[in-house]
Amino acid sequence: MASRGVTDDQTASATPVAHTAPPTGEEHPRTAPLAIHDMTVAYDRKPVLWDVDLNVPEGQLVAIVGPNGAGKSTLIKAALNLMPMVSGQVLIYGKPYRKQRHLVGYVPQRETVDWDFPVSALDVVAMGRYGRIGWFRPVTRKHRRAALDALERVEMAQYAHRQISQLSGGQQQRVFLARALAQDAKLYFMDEPFASVDAATERAIVRVLHELKDAGRTVIVVHHDLQTVTEYFDYLILLNMRVVTHGPVDDVFTQENLRMTYGGRLTLLSEAAQLFTQQSRSPRVD
């Protein structure tokens, strides 16, 4: 099933949305996989994220959802030191990212990658092992085996020696997912991994997400398709320059919260939330 994102004409206004009280029972920020305090990020002196506070619980599949221009990708990049903050603090398991980068895997947006670079799929995945072996050391048989195992997990082992530029968009996305898996991280950031992928790739990504969760990993995903939020994720962050609210999907995915996040413009989103609420209240048949 291909991803169905929010279109440009559905973009909410850039006015920051006020906070609502975060759910109780969160992990202490010093033990949380990701703890953000007072994050503000700006482009050309124009705030993109404003006063973001967030603690992400461990072992969850987390979706970051919001309108276009809400700062979803920016939040991930700032957390990974890929973009400077005006103010704020980010902790990964209680320490700055520079001290914990070996615990973090990252899948960027496909459109930000130079796919014409002459390298094989296996070489791309092997790059995920450099945090363990060092950039200037040769890739040993052990690490190449780990890279091949990662390709097998995303059903791409048969393309291991194919040039990355010769693969389809969905296949390229799976190779980058395999690279993140090869890092054997505790915390994963994925920026729109479902965007413009084929059905087979979408199924492969969902399967890997659940494998990571079963292994106790935490996965944070920028996501656009509200119709699959409740199916794919456990925990939801609604973002529009600020964190509108966050918590378990069953608690957060409501009509009112979606209206607050998207400026009341998206009737379809309210209908989706209402349908989910009705289904969650109906008895399930095994």
Residue frames as qw, qx, qy, qz and C-alpha x, y, z in Angstrom:
[[0.000, 0.889, 0.458, 0.000, 0.00, 0.00, 0.00],
 [0.446, 0.409, -0.025, 0.796, 1.65, 3.24, -1.11],
 [0.248, -0.396, -0.448, 0.763, 1.95, 6.11, 1.32],
 [0.055, 0.764, 0.486, 0.420, -0.71, 8.83, 1.13],
 [0.397, -0.162, -0.296, 0.854, 0.78, 12.09, 2.40],
 [0.050, 0.812, 0.373, -0.445, -0.71, 15.50, 3.19],
 [0.541, 0.565, 0.326, 0.531, -0.72, 17.66, 0.06],
 [0.344, 0.077, -0.095, 0.931, 0.76, 21.15, -0.24],
 [0.243, -0.468, -0.249, -0.812, -2.63, 22.86, -0.36],
 [0.696, -0.570, -0.421, -0.115, -3.39, 21.33, 3.04],
 [0.522, 0.131, -0.421, 0.730, -0.43, 23.02, 4.72],
 [0.350, -0.807, -0.443, 0.173, -1.38, 24.73, 7.96],
 [0.097, 0.943, -0.106, 0.299, -0.34, 28.27, 8.78],
 [0.617, 0.302, -0.494, 0.532, 3.09, 28.85, 10.28],
 [0.363, -0.666, 0.217, -0.614, 1.67, 30.28, 13.49],
 [0.191, 0.218, -0.896, 0.336, 3.06, 28.31, 16.43],
 [0.668, -0.424, -0.473, -0.388, 0.53, 26.12, 18.19],
 [0.373, -0.635, 0.450, -0.505, 0.33, 26.24, 21.95],
 [0.198, 0.197, -0.942, 0.185, 1.42, 23.31, 24.06],
 [0.775, -0.421, -0.173, -0.438, -0.99, 20.97, 25.74],
 [0.523, -0.608, 0.559, -0.210, 0.05, 19.15, 28.87],
 [0.420, 0.360, -0.822, -0.137, 2.22, 16.11, 28.09],
 [0.846, -0.286, -0.379, -0.242, 1.01, 12.75, 29.29],
 [0.495, -0.688, 0.472, -0.244, 2.09, 11.57, 32.70],
 [0.926, -0.141, 0.350, 0.017, 4.27, 8.57, 33.38],
 [0.620, 0.730, -0.273, 0.085, 7.09, 9.59, 31.03],
 [0.853, -0.068, -0.198, 0.477, 10.60, 8.35, 31.47],
 [0.354, -0.813, 0.052, 0.459, 12.98, 10.65, 33.25],
 [0.504, 0.846, -0.140, -0.103, 14.76, 12.73, 30.56],
 [0.121, -0.722, 0.678, 0.060, 18.16, 11.44, 31.63],
 [0.489, -0.110, 0.864, 0.043, 17.19, 7.85, 30.83],
 [0.669, 0.598, 0.300, -0.324, 14.95, 8.48, 27.81],
 [0.728, 0.218, 0.421, 0.496, 16.31, 7.53, 24.38],
 [0.265, 0.451, 0.217, 0.824, 15.62, 11.11, 23.28],
 [0.251, -0.750, -0.456, 0.408, 15.13, 14.10, 25.59],
 [0.301, 0.474, 0.212, 0.800, 14.73, 17.59, 24.14],
 [0.265, -0.712, -0.442, 0.476, 14.51, 20.74, 26.23],
 [0.019, 0.852, 0.061, -0.520, 13.74, 24.25, 24.96],
 [0.529, 0.037, 0.575, 0.623, 14.77, 23.53, 21.33],
 [0.345, 0.836, 0.152, -0.399, 14.46, 26.50, 18.99],
 [0.555, -0.009, 0.559, 0.616, 15.66, 26.33, 15.37],
 [0.297, 0.811, 0.147, -0.483, 15.49, 29.12, 12.79],
 [0.624, 0.302, 0.440, 0.571, 16.13, 29.60, 9.07],
 [0.222, 0.435, 0.184, 0.853, 17.25, 33.11, 8.15],
 [0.051, -0.072, 0.444, -0.892, 16.05, 34.35, 11.55],
 [0.660, -0.151, -0.200, -0.708, 12.60, 32.86, 10.99],
 [0.445, -0.264, 0.785, -0.340, 11.71, 30.24, 13.65],
 [0.569, 0.097, -0.707, -0.409, 10.98, 26.78, 12.31],
 [0.639, -0.372, -0.661, 0.124, 10.81, 25.08, 15.72],
 [0.129, -0.629, 0.192, -0.742, 9.99, 27.01, 18.83],
 [0.385, -0.420, 0.560, -0.602, 10.54, 26.00, 22.45],
 [0.821, 0.013, -0.497, -0.282, 10.23, 22.24, 21.88],
 [0.338, -0.430, 0.743, -0.385, 10.21, 20.01, 24.96],
 [0.877, 0.129, -0.292, -0.360, 9.95, 16.29, 24.49],
 [0.329, -0.425, 0.834, -0.121, 10.85, 12.99, 26.15],
 [0.734, 0.205, -0.481, -0.432, 10.48, 9.87, 24.02],
 [0.778, -0.361, 0.451, -0.247, 9.88, 6.58, 25.87],
 [0.081, -0.459, 0.853, 0.235, 12.02, 3.55, 25.14],
 [0.258, 0.063, 0.961, 0.076, 11.02, 0.61, 22.99],
 [0.438, 0.626, 0.465, -0.448, 8.30, 2.42, 21.04],
 [0.389, 0.339, 0.559, 0.649, 7.51, 2.96, 17.37],
 [0.059, -0.663, -0.286, 0.689, 7.09, 6.74, 17.34],
 [0.387, 0.592, 0.485, 0.514, 5.51, 8.83, 14.57],
 [0.113, -0.443, -0.105, 0.883, 6.11, 12.56, 14.20],
 [0.228, 0.582, 0.700, 0.346, 3.09, 13.98, 12.38],
 [0.024, -0.690, -0.219, 0.690, 2.15, 17.51, 11.37],
 [0.546, 0.804, 0.198, -0.127, 1.47, 19.77, 8.38],
 [0.707, 0.414, 0.049, 0.571, 4.03, 20.67, 5.75],
 [0.180, 0.664, -0.165, 0.707, 6.46, 23.20, 7.17],
 [0.678, -0.687, -0.126, -0.228, 5.80, 22.13, 10.76],
 [0.079, -0.774, 0.591, -0.212, 9.48, 21.33, 11.42],
 [0.968, -0.160, 0.133, -0.139, 9.30, 17.53, 11.51],
 [0.859, 0.328, -0.130, 0.372, 12.49, 16.84, 9.54],
 [0.124, 0.755, -0.311, 0.563, 14.15, 19.83, 11.18],
 [0.691, -0.595, 0.265, -0.315, 13.56, 18.32, 14.61],
 [0.982, -0.025, 0.091, 0.166, 15.38, 15.12, 13.60],
 [0.638, 0.559, -0.134, 0.513, 18.27, 16.98, 11.96],
 [0.150, -0.783, 0.302, -0.522, 18.74, 19.28, 14.95],
 [0.848, -0.453, 0.220, -0.165, 18.70, 16.29, 17.31],
 [0.936, 0.095, 0.134, 0.312, 21.47, 14.71, 15.20],
 [0.362, -0.672, 0.204, 0.614, 23.60, 17.87, 15.11],
 [0.499, 0.317, 0.572, 0.569, 22.98, 18.15, 11.35],
 [0.031, 0.744, 0.293, 0.600, 21.46, 21.59, 11.89],
 [0.245, 0.112, -0.495, 0.826, 22.33, 24.23, 14.49],
 [0.279, -0.721, -0.633, 0.045, 19.92, 25.21, 17.23],
 [0.014, -0.742, 0.050, -0.668, 19.30, 28.76, 18.36],
 [0.331, -0.474, 0.587, -0.567, 18.80, 27.38, 21.85],
 [0.913, -0.127, -0.054, -0.384, 18.05, 24.15, 23.63],
 [0.246, -0.486, 0.835, -0.082, 19.50, 20.86, 24.74],
 [0.874, 0.150, -0.312, -0.341, 19.28, 17.37, 23.23],
 [0.353, -0.478, 0.786, -0.171, 20.23, 14.25, 25.16],
 [0.780, 0.163, -0.537, -0.277, 20.51, 10.71, 23.81],
 [0.831, -0.284, -0.454, 0.149, 20.24, 8.31, 26.73],
 [0.540, -0.796, -0.145, 0.231, 21.23, 11.12, 29.05],
 [0.515, -0.431, 0.285, 0.684, 24.29, 12.37, 27.12],
 [0.299, 0.696, -0.197, -0.622, 24.96, 14.73, 24.18],
 [0.881, 0.441, 0.049, -0.166, 24.72, 13.18, 20.73],
 [0.396, 0.738, -0.543, 0.065, 28.46, 13.46, 20.05],
 [0.222, -0.435, 0.826, -0.283, 29.06, 11.00, 22.89],
 [0.624, 0.121, 0.697, -0.331, 26.24, 8.65, 21.87],
 [0.514, 0.512, -0.339, -0.600, 26.34, 8.64, 18.08],
 [0.154, 0.233, -0.951, -0.133, 27.31, 4.95, 18.08],
 [0.246, 0.261, 0.845, -0.395, 23.87, 4.26, 19.57],
 [0.423, 0.605, 0.214, -0.640, 21.99, 6.05, 16.79],
 [0.417, 0.179, 0.737, 0.502, 20.93, 4.97, 13.29],
 [0.231, 0.593, 0.085, -0.767, 19.62, 7.42, 10.70],
 [0.440, 0.377, 0.715, 0.391, 17.65, 6.98, 7.47],
 [0.027, 0.384, -0.031, -0.922, 17.50, 10.33, 5.60],
 [0.622, 0.599, 0.243, -0.441, 14.97, 11.38, 3.01],
 [0.777, 0.229, 0.465, 0.358, 15.70, 9.79, -0.36],
 [0.405, 0.865, 0.177, 0.239, 15.71, 13.13, -2.15],
 [0.240, -0.929, 0.280, 0.041, 18.67, 14.35, -0.08],
 [0.732, -0.319, 0.540, 0.266, 20.97, 11.54, -1.27],
 [0.317, 0.651, -0.511, -0.464, 23.22, 11.57, -4.36],
 [0.888, 0.042, 0.434, -0.148, 22.20, 8.24, -5.87],
 [0.723, 0.668, -0.178, 0.011, 24.59, 8.62, -8.84],
 [0.235, -0.737, 0.631, -0.056, 27.62, 8.01, -6.65],
 [0.727, 0.308, -0.590, -0.170, 29.38, 4.88, -8.06],
 [0.184, -0.333, 0.820, -0.427, 28.99, 2.41, -5.21],
 [0.421, -0.158, -0.858, -0.251, 27.27, -0.95, -4.75],
 [0.634, -0.573, -0.221, -0.470, 24.34, -1.64, -2.47],
 [0.853, -0.294, -0.330, 0.280, 26.59, -3.76, -0.23],
 [0.465, 0.195, -0.213, 0.837, 29.14, -0.94, 0.05],
 [0.270, -0.555, -0.068, -0.784, 26.40, 1.49, 1.09],
 [0.798, -0.510, -0.238, -0.214, 25.21, -0.87, 3.82],
 [0.796, -0.056, -0.311, 0.516, 28.77, -1.56, 4.97],
 [0.139, 0.524, -0.149, 0.827, 29.12, 2.17, 5.67],
 [0.624, -0.624, -0.114, -0.456, 26.77, 1.56, 8.57],
 [0.903, -0.280, -0.216, 0.243, 29.54, -0.47, 10.22],
 [0.473, 0.549, -0.233, 0.648, 32.14, 2.31, 10.17],
 [0.403, -0.739, 0.174, -0.510, 31.09, 3.50, 13.60],
 [0.904, -0.389, 0.171, -0.051, 32.34, 0.16, 14.92],
 [0.890, 0.077, 0.144, 0.425, 35.42, -0.41, 12.75],
 [0.275, -0.654, 0.160, 0.687, 36.57, 3.18, 12.05],
 [0.544, 0.772, 0.042, -0.325, 36.54, 5.08, 8.77],
 [0.305, 0.755, -0.559, -0.154, 40.09, 4.25, 7.72],
 [0.405, -0.283, 0.867, -0.058, 40.10, 0.56, 8.54],
 [0.309, 0.086, -0.783, -0.533, 39.22, -2.15, 6.03],
 [0.772, -0.117, 0.087, -0.618, 35.82, -3.82, 6.17],
 [0.166, -0.306, 0.936, -0.053, 36.48, -7.32, 7.48],
 [0.311, -0.139, -0.873, -0.348, 34.60, -10.48, 6.57],
 [0.124, -0.412, -0.779, 0.456, 32.66, -10.21, 9.84],
 [0.149, 0.493, 0.200, -0.834, 31.39, -6.73, 9.01],
 [0.307, 0.174, -0.601, -0.717, 30.58, -7.62, 5.40],
 [0.227, -0.255, -0.939, -0.038, 28.57, -10.54, 6.74],
 [0.004, 0.502, 0.569, -0.651, 26.67, -8.14, 9.00],
 [0.230, 0.383, -0.207, -0.870, 26.01, -5.91, 5.99],
 [0.307, -0.002, -0.826, -0.472, 24.70, -8.87, 3.97],
 [0.130, -0.377, -0.868, 0.295, 22.49, -9.93, 6.87],
 [0.131, 0.488, 0.278, -0.817, 21.01, -6.42, 6.93],
 [0.313, 0.246, -0.515, -0.759, 20.29, -6.61, 3.19],
 [0.243, -0.168, -0.944, -0.143, 18.59, -9.97, 3.71],
 [0.001, 0.426, 0.691, -0.583, 16.33, -8.44, 6.36],
 [0.323, 0.569, 0.091, -0.750, 14.99, -5.98, 3.80],
 [0.773, 0.382, 0.506, 0.013, 14.87, -8.59, 1.00],
 [0.376, 0.894, -0.191, -0.148, 17.68, -6.96, -1.00],
 [0.625, -0.477, 0.562, 0.255, 20.51, -9.52, -0.70],
 [0.738, 0.360, 0.494, 0.285, 20.17, -10.48, -4.38],
 [0.347, 0.891, 0.091, 0.278, 21.06, -6.88, -5.30],
 [0.641, -0.667, 0.044, 0.377, 24.14, -6.67, -3.05],
 [0.533, -0.236, 0.388, 0.713, 26.56, -6.05, -5.92],
 [0.305, 0.721, 0.493, 0.378, 24.25, -3.90, -8.02],
 [0.240, 0.174, -0.070, 0.953, 25.20, -0.23, -8.40],
 [0.036, 0.474, 0.616, -0.628, 22.97, 1.87, -6.17],
 [0.239, 0.387, -0.164, -0.876, 22.05, 4.10, -9.13],
 [0.299, 0.043, -0.811, -0.501, 20.62, 1.09, -10.99],
 [0.069, -0.329, -0.895, 0.294, 18.03, 0.34, -8.30],
 [0.162, -0.681, -0.514, -0.495, 14.46, 1.61, -8.18],
 [0.172, -0.609, 0.218, -0.743, 13.44, 4.24, -5.67],
 [0.829, -0.443, 0.009, -0.341, 11.88, 1.68, -3.36],
 [0.927, 0.034, -0.222, 0.301, 14.93, -0.56, -3.56],
 [0.345, 0.507, -0.304, 0.729, 17.22, 2.37, -2.77],
 [0.474, -0.603, 0.161, -0.621, 15.12, 3.15, 0.27],
 [0.954, -0.281, -0.074, -0.080, 15.45, -0.43, 1.47],
 [0.741, 0.283, -0.296, 0.532, 19.24, -0.27, 1.03],
 [0.025, 0.562, -0.308, 0.768, 19.39, 2.80, 3.26],
 [0.766, -0.476, 0.058, -0.428, 17.18, 1.07, 5.78],
 [0.955, -0.015, -0.209, 0.208, 19.63, -1.86, 5.70],
 [0.432, 0.489, -0.345, 0.674, 22.51, 0.55, 6.33],
 [0.393, -0.581, 0.259, -0.664, 20.77, 1.77, 9.47],
 [0.944, -0.267, -0.042, -0.189, 20.16, -1.83, 10.56],
 [0.813, 0.269, -0.325, 0.403, 23.85, -2.61, 10.05],
 [0.031, 0.632, -0.375, 0.677, 24.67, 0.03, 12.64],
 [0.586, -0.314, -0.725, 0.180, 22.92, -2.16, 15.25],
 [0.021, -0.382, 0.226, -0.896, 21.74, 0.99, 17.02],
 [0.066, -0.348, -0.807, 0.473, 19.47, 1.42, 20.05],
 [0.228, 0.701, 0.330, -0.590, 17.71, 4.51, 18.68],
 [0.405, 0.234, 0.626, 0.624, 16.71, 5.00, 15.05],
 [0.237, 0.611, 0.127, -0.744, 15.60, 8.16, 13.26],
 [0.390, 0.264, 0.752, 0.461, 13.84, 7.72, 9.90],
 [0.152, 0.462, 0.023, -0.874, 12.84, 10.73, 7.80],
 [0.671, 0.426, -0.010, -0.607, 9.79, 9.87, 5.68],
 [0.267, -0.276, 0.895, 0.229, 10.83, 6.28, 4.88],
 [0.474, 0.413, 0.774, -0.075, 7.40, 5.53, 3.37],
 [0.284, 0.717, -0.025, -0.636, 7.41, 8.46, 0.93],
 [0.587, 0.605, -0.335, -0.421, 6.80, 7.38, -2.69],
 [0.160, -0.342, 0.924, 0.055, 7.67, 3.72, -2.14],
 [0.569, -0.004, -0.667, -0.481, 6.08, 0.66, -3.71],
 [0.805, -0.403, -0.053, -0.431, 3.85, -1.72, -1.77],
 [0.904, 0.002, -0.352, 0.244, 6.61, -4.33, -1.34],
 [0.372, 0.356, -0.392, 0.762, 8.96, -1.76, 0.15],
 [0.435, -0.505, 0.131, -0.734, 6.27, -0.47, 2.47],
 [0.924, -0.284, -0.180, -0.182, 5.62, -3.99, 3.75],
 [0.770, 0.160, -0.380, 0.488, 9.36, -4.56, 4.21],
 [0.075, 0.477, -0.318, 0.816, 9.73, -1.34, 6.19],
 [0.671, -0.463, 0.034, -0.578, 6.78, -2.17, 8.45],
 [0.948, -0.126, -0.286, 0.063, 8.17, -5.63, 9.12],
 [0.573, 0.270, -0.390, 0.668, 11.57, -4.21, 10.05],
 [0.237, -0.548, 0.191, -0.779, 9.97, -1.63, 12.34],
 [0.837, -0.402, -0.023, -0.370, 8.25, -4.37, 14.29],
 [0.880, 0.065, -0.333, 0.334, 11.42, -6.47, 14.41],
 [0.279, 0.438, -0.352, 0.779, 13.25, -3.48, 15.91],
 [0.519, -0.514, 0.126, -0.672, 10.50, -2.94, 18.46],
 [0.949, -0.223, -0.193, -0.109, 10.54, -6.62, 19.43],
 [0.750, 0.161, -0.334, 0.547, 14.30, -6.26, 20.01],
 [0.452, -0.687, -0.335, 0.460, 13.69, -3.36, 22.40],
 [0.370, 0.071, 0.195, 0.906, 14.81, -0.63, 20.02],
 [0.140, 0.730, 0.365, -0.560, 13.24, 2.82, 19.76],
 [0.378, 0.260, 0.564, 0.687, 12.31, 4.11, 16.29],
 [0.112, 0.675, 0.255, -0.683, 11.28, 7.71, 15.55],
 [0.390, 0.299, 0.685, 0.537, 9.71, 8.23, 12.13],
 [0.222, 0.364, -0.031, -0.904, 8.63, 11.38, 10.30],
 [0.216, 0.306, 0.913, 0.163, 5.33, 10.27, 8.78],
 [0.215, 0.073, -0.188, -0.956, 2.65, 11.84, 6.57],
 [0.450, -0.188, -0.723, -0.490, 0.00, 9.17, 6.07],
 [0.393, -0.252, 0.479, -0.743, -2.53, 9.62, 8.84],
 [0.858, -0.001, -0.201, -0.474, -4.52, 6.64, 7.61],
 [0.837, 0.107, -0.513, 0.156, -1.72, 4.30, 8.74],
 [0.050, -0.612, 0.506, -0.606, -0.65, 6.00, 11.98],
 [0.713, -0.353, 0.364, -0.485, -2.72, 3.75, 14.22],
 [0.982, 0.159, -0.077, -0.065, -1.69, 0.63, 12.33],
 [0.718, 0.462, -0.331, 0.401, 2.05, 1.25, 12.25],
 [0.219, 0.471, -0.447, 0.728, 2.87, 3.15, 15.43],
 [0.499, -0.449, -0.684, 0.286, 2.49, 3.00, 19.22],
 [0.312, -0.633, -0.244, 0.665, 3.35, 6.57, 20.15],
 [0.352, 0.719, 0.401, 0.445, 2.45, 9.83, 18.41],
 [0.287, -0.445, -0.100, 0.843, 4.01, 13.29, 18.43],
 [0.300, 0.814, 0.454, 0.202, 1.82, 16.00, 16.89],
 [0.461, -0.360, 0.072, 0.808, 4.00, 18.90, 15.79],
 [0.325, 0.817, 0.324, 0.349, 3.36, 22.34, 14.34],
 [0.225, 0.731, -0.287, 0.577, 6.49, 24.36, 15.13],
 [0.315, -0.435, 0.642, -0.547, 5.82, 23.37, 18.73],
 [0.165, -0.104, -0.980, 0.028, 4.78, 20.05, 20.20],
 [0.511, -0.347, -0.228, -0.752, 0.99, 20.21, 20.27],
 [0.768, -0.385, 0.365, -0.359, 0.76, 17.02, 22.29],
 [0.469, 0.386, -0.791, -0.073, 2.33, 13.57, 22.44],
 [0.555, -0.241, 0.663, -0.440, 1.61, 10.21, 23.96],
 [0.401, 0.087, 0.907, 0.094, 0.20, 6.76, 23.14],
 [0.084, -0.106, -0.617, -0.775, -1.60, 6.73, 19.79],
 [0.229, -0.537, -0.807, -0.096, -4.88, 5.66, 21.37],
 [0.248, -0.689, -0.416, 0.539, -4.85, 8.80, 23.55],
 [0.174, -0.492, 0.174, 0.835, -3.44, 11.36, 21.13],
 [0.045, 0.083, 0.706, 0.702, -5.01, 10.54, 17.75],
 [0.121, 0.616, 0.689, -0.363, -8.23, 12.50, 18.24],
 [0.279, 0.772, 0.432, 0.375, -10.29, 14.97, 16.22],
 [0.231, -0.968, -0.064, 0.068, -9.52, 17.83, 18.58],
 [0.579, -0.550, 0.365, 0.479, -5.76, 17.22, 18.57],
 [0.546, 0.269, 0.548, 0.574, -5.69, 17.00, 14.77],
 [0.117, 0.905, 0.333, 0.239, -7.63, 20.26, 14.49],
 [0.391, -0.881, 0.113, 0.241, -5.16, 21.93, 16.83],
 [0.622, -0.297, 0.491, 0.533, -2.24, 20.60, 14.79],
 [0.389, 0.275, 0.619, 0.625, -3.53, 21.29, 11.29],
 [0.051, 0.119, 0.003, -0.992, -5.42, 24.51, 11.98],
 [0.480, 0.391, 0.575, -0.536, -8.88, 22.97, 11.58],
 [0.369, 0.508, -0.389, -0.674, -8.50, 22.74, 7.80],
 [0.257, 0.225, -0.898, -0.278, -8.48, 19.02, 7.22],
 [0.771, -0.099, 0.111, -0.619, -11.92, 17.47, 7.41],
 [0.832, 0.213, -0.506, -0.083, -10.48, 14.18, 6.16],
 [0.310, 0.315, -0.737, 0.511, -8.15, 14.02, 9.14],
 [0.444, -0.184, 0.457, -0.748, -10.99, 14.51, 11.59],
 [0.876, 0.080, -0.149, -0.452, -12.95, 11.78, 9.86],
 [0.665, 0.298, -0.663, 0.169, -9.95, 9.46, 10.09],
 [0.019, 0.269, -0.699, 0.662, -9.62, 10.10, 13.80],
 [0.657, -0.077, 0.235, -0.712, -13.34, 9.59, 14.35],
 [0.866, 0.173, -0.396, -0.250, -13.24, 6.29, 12.47],
 [0.458, 0.294, -0.744, 0.387, -10.29, 5.10, 14.56],
 [0.277, -0.223, 0.555, -0.752, -12.10, 6.05, 17.79],
 [0.814, 0.018, 0.004, -0.581, -15.17, 4.08, 16.72],
 [0.802, 0.249, -0.542, -0.027, -13.10, 1.05, 15.76],
 [0.247, 0.328, -0.735, 0.540, -11.13, 1.09, 19.01],
 [0.461, -0.148, 0.467, -0.740, -14.37, 1.06, 20.98],
 [0.853, 0.112, -0.229, -0.456, -15.87, -1.80, 18.99],
 [0.785, -0.342, 0.516, -0.030, -15.21, -5.35, 20.19],
 [0.233, 0.581, -0.701, -0.341, -12.53, -7.11, 18.17],
 [0.963, 0.078, 0.119, -0.231, -13.12, -10.48, 16.57],
 [0.336, -0.574, 0.711, 0.229, -10.06, -12.73, 16.63]]
